[in-house]
Amino acid sequence: MQNMSREELLSLLDDIRDRVAAGDSFEGHIQYLIPDRPAEHPFDVAAMYRVGNLLGQGGCVLVGADQTPLDGAA
């Protein structure tokens, strides 16, 4: 999860919406949670959405992805 302010979360949602509307993204997911206490960046966010489909196969945007290697090595 990545900590985000309300403005950062809204910007991410706008980007996802704009890409879907343009036909540049066909799949993805987003999860956002707010902790019990006030904070400067209160939203815990995880997201993945496809981008670049207008240019071919495209790629994806990852937000709040765990960067731990699959084999557990640090």
C-alpha positions as CSV (number, residue, x, y, z in Angstrom):
1,M,0.0,0.0,0.0
2,Q,1.1,3.6,-0.7
3,N,0.1,6.5,1.6
4,M,-1.6,9.3,-0.4
5,S,-3.3,12.6,0.3
6,R,-6.9,13.1,-0.8
7,E,-5.6,15.2,-3.8
8,E,-3.2,12.4,-4.8
9,L,-5.9,9.8,-4.7
10,L,-8.2,12.0,-6.7
11,S,-5.5,12.6,-9.3
12,L,-5.0,8.8,-9.6
13,L,-8.7,8.2,-10.0
14,D,-8.8,11.0,-12.7
15,D,-5.9,9.3,-14.6
16,I,-7.7,5.9,-14.5
17,R,-11.0,7.5,-15.6
18,D,-9.3,9.4,-18.5
19,R,-7.5,6.4,-19.8
20,V,-10.6,4.2,-19.7
21,A,-12.6,7.0,-21.4
22,A,-10.0,7.3,-24.2
23,G,-9.9,3.5,-24.8
24,D,-6.3,3.3,-23.5
25,S,-7.1,1.0,-20.5
26,F,-9.2,-2.1,-20.4
27,E,-8.6,-3.6,-17.0
28,G,-7.3,-2.9,-13.6
29,H,-8.2,-2.6,-9.9
30,I,-7.9,-0.1,-7.1
31,Q,-8.2,-0.5,-3.3
32,Y,-8.1,2.4,-0.9
33,L,-8.4,2.5,2.8
34,I,-8.3,5.2,5.4
35,P,-6.7,4.6,8.8
36,D,-8.4,5.4,12.1
37,R,-6.2,8.4,12.8
38,P,-5.8,11.7,11.0
39,A,-2.6,12.0,8.9
40,E,-1.1,14.2,6.2
41,H,-1.4,11.2,3.7
42,P,-4.3,9.3,5.2
43,F,-5.3,7.0,2.3
44,D,-3.6,3.6,1.9
45,V,-3.8,2.8,-1.8
46,A,-3.0,-0.2,-4.0
47,A,-3.8,-0.2,-7.7
48,M,-2.8,-1.7,-11.0
49,Y,-4.2,-0.6,-14.3
50,R,-3.3,-1.2,-17.9
51,V,-2.1,1.7,-20.0
52,G,-0.7,2.2,-23.5
53,N,-3.2,0.0,-25.3
54,L,-3.7,2.6,-28.0
55,L,-0.1,2.1,-29.0
56,G,-0.2,-1.7,-29.0
57,Q,0.3,-4.2,-26.2
58,G,0.9,-1.5,-23.7
59,G,2.0,-1.9,-20.1
60,C,0.7,-1.2,-16.6
61,V,0.8,1.3,-13.7
62,L,1.5,-0.2,-10.3
63,V,0.7,1.8,-7.1
64,G,1.7,0.5,-3.7
65,A,3.2,-2.7,-4.9
66,D,5.2,-4.8,-2.5
67,Q,8.8,-4.6,-3.7
68,T,10.0,-7.8,-1.9
69,P,11.5,-10.3,-4.3
70,L,9.4,-13.4,-4.8
71,D,12.2,-15.6,-3.5
72,G,12.3,-13.6,-0.2
73,A,15.9,-12.3,-0.7
74,A,16.4,-8.7,0.3
